[in-house]
Amino acid sequence: MATLKKPVSPDKVRRREHRARGHLSRLISIIIPAHNEEGYLADTLEALQRQNYPWFEVIVVANGCTDRTADVAKGNCQRLIVLSQKSLGVARNLGARMARGELIVFLDADTILEPMTLRKIAEDFNRNCAAATIKGRPDSARLPFRLVYFLKNFTHRSMLHAGSSGVIICWKEQFERIGGFDEHLEVCENSDLIRRLKQFGRYKYIGEVSATTSMRRYEQRGFGRQVWLWVKLWVQSLFGDLRHKPYETVR
């Protein structure tokens, strides 16, 4: 497990914020919902410490954990919230309410950002944008996984589908105006959020930086079975209501 650096305190973040100038001075709030993520969270947090953009805070929302997720996060983020029940939507919405930044980045707990990522987001995500994601990369070099992310990135880049790859970017004010994530959705909740955010502006794909995310779901469930599940859920989302549809936890 990676050794984490001590995070910058909220007071120091505020002082840095006041000294900053221009569009690169905006504070970014990174919200990480984490359910039994002790095996991945340390690397995710350590990657944030390597960012070359200093104006950010990290909020970890440990929800329904039965492992050491909260211990891994403790002292390595600006705010740690612990919930007794597992709920991705509740965790994300609560983290957003606690956020101080005008710009919010929802980051999966098993997803690692390149060092230039936050600076690129601050540069490219402007007031014409309402939602965005970045290029996704698998944490495995296996050809089927690379093919999945080639196709996924293509659909995002070409705007065939406004989705996400472990990262969702939006303005806090607009997120609050639409009521945040639908807490009754466990599947396709990201696409639902982005669809509602698009009333305020355009969807943007940021391809100059990438997020490397875990392929554990494909590895444990089987590649073909997982791809078929995504296709089935996508079709169901077009013609039905996915609220209260359960989503299997893979750890």
C-alpha positions as CSV (number, residue, x, y, z in Angstrom):
1,M,0.0,0.0,0.0
2,A,1.3,3.5,-0.9
3,T,2.6,5.8,1.8
4,L,0.5,8.9,1.7
5,K,1.7,12.4,2.3
6,K,0.0,14.6,4.9
7,P,-2.8,16.6,3.1
8,V,-2.9,20.3,3.1
9,S,-5.2,21.7,5.8
10,P,-8.4,23.5,4.9
11,D,-7.0,26.8,6.3
12,K,-3.9,26.6,4.1
13,V,-6.2,25.8,1.1
14,R,-8.1,29.1,1.9
15,R,-4.9,31.1,2.1
16,R,-3.7,29.7,-1.1
17,E,-7.0,30.5,-2.7
18,H,-6.8,34.1,-1.6
19,R,-3.3,34.5,-3.1
20,A,-4.2,32.9,-6.4
21,R,-5.2,34.9,-9.5
22,G,-7.0,34.1,-12.8
23,H,-9.1,31.1,-13.8
24,L,-6.6,28.7,-12.3
25,S,-7.5,30.0,-8.8
26,R,-10.9,28.2,-8.5
27,L,-11.2,25.7,-5.7
28,I,-12.0,22.1,-6.9
29,S,-13.8,19.8,-4.5
30,I,-13.0,16.2,-5.1
31,I,-15.7,13.8,-3.7
32,I,-14.8,10.2,-3.4
33,P,-17.6,7.8,-2.3
34,A,-16.0,4.7,-0.9
35,H,-17.7,1.4,0.1
36,N,-15.2,-1.3,1.3
37,E,-12.4,0.3,-0.7
38,E,-9.3,-0.3,1.6
39,G,-7.5,-2.0,-1.2
40,Y,-7.8,0.8,-3.7
41,L,-8.3,4.1,-1.9
42,A,-4.8,4.7,-0.7
43,D,-3.5,4.7,-4.3
44,T,-6.3,7.0,-5.4
45,L,-5.5,9.5,-2.6
46,E,-1.8,9.3,-3.2
47,A,-2.3,10.2,-6.9
48,L,-4.1,13.3,-5.8
49,Q,-1.1,14.4,-3.8
50,R,0.9,14.4,-7.0
51,Q,-1.4,16.9,-8.7
52,N,0.4,20.0,-10.0
53,Y,-2.7,22.1,-9.2
54,P,-2.8,23.2,-5.5
55,W,-6.3,24.6,-5.2
56,F,-8.4,21.5,-4.2
57,E,-9.9,19.7,-1.3
58,V,-10.6,16.0,-0.9
59,I,-13.8,14.7,0.7
60,V,-14.1,11.0,1.3
61,V,-17.5,9.5,2.1
62,A,-17.1,6.0,3.6
63,N,-20.5,4.4,3.3
64,G,-21.6,1.1,4.8
65,C,-18.0,-0.1,5.2
66,T,-17.0,-3.3,7.0
67,D,-13.3,-2.9,6.3
68,R,-10.5,-0.3,7.0
69,T,-11.7,2.2,4.3
70,A,-12.2,5.0,6.9
71,D,-8.8,4.3,8.5
72,V,-7.1,4.6,5.1
73,A,-8.8,7.9,4.5
74,K,-8.3,9.3,8.0
75,G,-5.7,12.1,7.9
76,N,-5.3,11.8,4.2
77,C,-8.2,14.0,3.1
78,Q,-9.5,17.3,4.1
79,R,-12.9,15.9,5.3
80,L,-13.9,12.3,6.1
81,I,-17.6,11.5,6.4
82,V,-18.6,8.0,7.7
83,L,-22.1,6.7,7.0
84,S,-23.5,3.4,8.4
85,Q,-25.5,2.5,5.3
86,K,-24.2,1.8,1.8
87,S,-25.6,4.2,-0.7
88,L,-23.7,5.7,-3.6
89,G,-26.2,8.4,-4.3
90,V,-26.5,9.5,-0.7
91,A,-22.7,9.5,-0.3
92,R,-22.2,11.7,-3.4
93,N,-24.9,14.1,-2.5
94,L,-23.7,14.5,1.1
95,G,-20.2,15.1,-0.1
96,A,-21.4,17.7,-2.5
97,R,-23.3,19.5,0.3
98,M,-20.1,19.6,2.3
99,A,-18.0,20.9,-0.6
100,R,-16.5,24.4,-0.5
101,G,-15.4,24.5,-4.1
102,E,-17.4,26.0,-7.0
103,L,-16.2,23.1,-9.2
104,I,-17.0,19.5,-8.2
105,V,-15.2,16.4,-9.3
106,F,-16.8,13.1,-8.4
107,L,-14.1,10.5,-8.4
108,D,-14.4,6.7,-8.0
109,A,-12.4,5.2,-5.2
110,D,-10.6,2.9,-7.5
111,T,-9.6,5.5,-10.1
112,I,-6.2,7.2,-10.4
113,L,-5.7,10.6,-12.0
114,E,-2.6,11.7,-13.9
115,P,-0.7,14.6,-12.3
116,M,-1.9,17.2,-14.8
117,T,-5.6,16.3,-14.5
118,L,-6.9,18.9,-12.1
119,R,-5.0,21.7,-13.8
120,K,-6.4,20.6,-17.2
121,I,-9.9,20.5,-15.7
122,A,-9.5,24.1,-14.3
123,E,-8.2,25.3,-17.7
124,D,-10.8,23.6,-20.0
125,F,-14.0,23.4,-18.0
126,N,-15.6,26.8,-18.5
127,R,-19.0,28.3,-17.9
128,N,-20.2,27.0,-21.3
129,C,-19.8,23.5,-19.9
130,A,-22.3,21.8,-17.6
131,A,-20.8,18.4,-17.3
132,A,-17.7,16.6,-18.3
133,T,-15.6,13.4,-18.0
134,I,-12.0,12.6,-19.0
135,K,-10.4,9.9,-21.0
136,G,-10.6,6.5,-19.3
137,R,-7.9,3.8,-19.2
138,P,-8.0,0.3,-17.9
139,D,-5.6,-0.8,-15.2
140,S,-4.9,-3.9,-17.3
141,A,-3.1,-4.2,-20.6
142,R,-5.4,-7.1,-21.8
143,L,-6.7,-6.5,-25.2
144,P,-10.4,-6.9,-24.4
145,F,-10.2,-4.2,-21.7
146,R,-8.3,-1.8,-24.0
147,L,-11.0,-2.4,-26.6
148,V,-13.8,-1.6,-24.1
149,Y,-12.2,1.7,-23.2
150,F,-11.4,2.6,-26.8
151,L,-15.1,2.2,-27.6
152,K,-16.1,4.0,-24.4
153,N,-13.8,7.0,-25.1
154,F,-15.0,7.1,-28.7
155,T,-18.7,7.4,-27.7
156,H,-17.8,10.1,-25.2
157,R,-15.5,12.1,-27.5
158,S,-18.0,11.9,-30.4
159,M,-20.9,12.8,-28.2
160,L,-22.8,9.6,-29.1
161,H,-23.2,9.1,-25.4
162,A,-22.7,11.6,-22.5
163,G,-21.2,9.2,-20.0
164,S,-18.3,9.0,-17.6
165,S,-15.1,7.0,-16.9
166,G,-14.8,7.1,-13.2
167,V,-14.9,10.9,-13.2
168,I,-17.8,13.4,-13.4
169,I,-17.1,17.1,-13.5
170,C,-19.8,19.8,-12.8
171,W,-20.5,23.2,-11.2
172,K,-21.7,22.9,-7.6
173,E,-24.4,25.5,-8.1
174,Q,-25.9,23.7,-11.1
175,F,-25.6,20.3,-9.3
176,E,-27.6,21.7,-6.4
177,R,-30.2,23.3,-8.7
178,I,-31.1,19.9,-10.2
179,G,-31.2,18.2,-6.8
180,G,-28.0,16.1,-7.3
181,F,-27.9,12.4,-7.9
182,D,-31.2,10.5,-8.0
183,E,-30.7,8.4,-4.8
184,H,-33.1,5.7,-6.0
185,L,-30.9,4.9,-8.9
186,E,-28.1,2.3,-8.5
187,V,-27.4,1.8,-12.2
188,C,-27.1,4.5,-15.0
189,E,-27.1,7.1,-12.3
190,N,-24.1,8.9,-13.9
191,S,-25.8,9.2,-17.3
192,D,-29.0,10.4,-15.6
193,L,-27.1,13.2,-13.8
194,I,-25.3,14.3,-16.9
195,R,-28.5,14.4,-18.9
196,R,-30.2,16.7,-16.4
197,L,-27.1,18.9,-16.1
198,K,-27.1,19.5,-19.9
199,Q,-30.0,21.9,-19.5
200,F,-27.3,24.4,-18.3
201,G,-24.7,23.9,-21.0
202,R,-22.8,21.4,-23.0
203,Y,-21.1,18.1,-22.2
204,K,-17.4,18.0,-22.6
205,Y,-14.9,15.2,-23.1
206,I,-11.3,16.1,-21.9
207,G,-9.0,13.7,-23.7
208,E,-5.6,15.3,-22.9
209,V,-5.5,13.6,-19.5
210,S,-6.7,10.2,-18.3
211,A,-8.1,8.3,-15.4
212,T,-6.9,4.8,-14.9
213,T,-9.7,2.7,-13.3
214,S,-10.0,-0.9,-12.0
215,M,-11.2,-3.7,-14.2
216,R,-12.1,-5.8,-11.2
217,R,-15.8,-6.1,-12.2
218,Y,-14.9,-7.5,-15.7
219,E,-12.3,-9.8,-14.1
220,Q,-14.6,-11.2,-11.4
221,R,-17.8,-11.4,-13.3
222,G,-16.3,-12.4,-16.7
223,F,-15.8,-10.1,-19.6
224,G,-18.7,-11.3,-21.8
225,R,-21.1,-11.3,-18.9
226,Q,-20.2,-7.8,-17.9
227,V,-20.5,-6.4,-21.4
228,W,-23.9,-8.0,-21.8
229,L,-25.0,-6.5,-18.5
230,W,-24.1,-3.0,-19.7
231,V,-25.8,-3.4,-23.0
232,K,-29.0,-4.8,-21.3
233,L,-29.0,-1.9,-18.8
234,W,-28.6,0.7,-21.6
235,V,-31.5,-0.7,-23.5
236,Q,-33.6,-0.9,-20.3
237,S,-32.8,2.8,-19.6
238,L,-34.2,3.8,-23.0
239,F,-37.6,2.1,-22.4
240,G,-38.1,1.6,-18.7
241,D,-37.5,3.0,-15.2
242,L,-34.3,1.7,-13.5
243,R,-35.1,3.1,-10.1
244,H,-34.7,0.6,-7.2
245,K,-33.0,-1.8,-9.6
246,P,-30.1,-3.4,-7.5
247,Y,-26.5,-3.3,-8.6
248,E,-24.2,-6.1,-7.5
249,T,-21.2,-4.9,-5.4
250,V,-17.9,-6.4,-6.6
251,R,-14.9,-6.1,-4.3
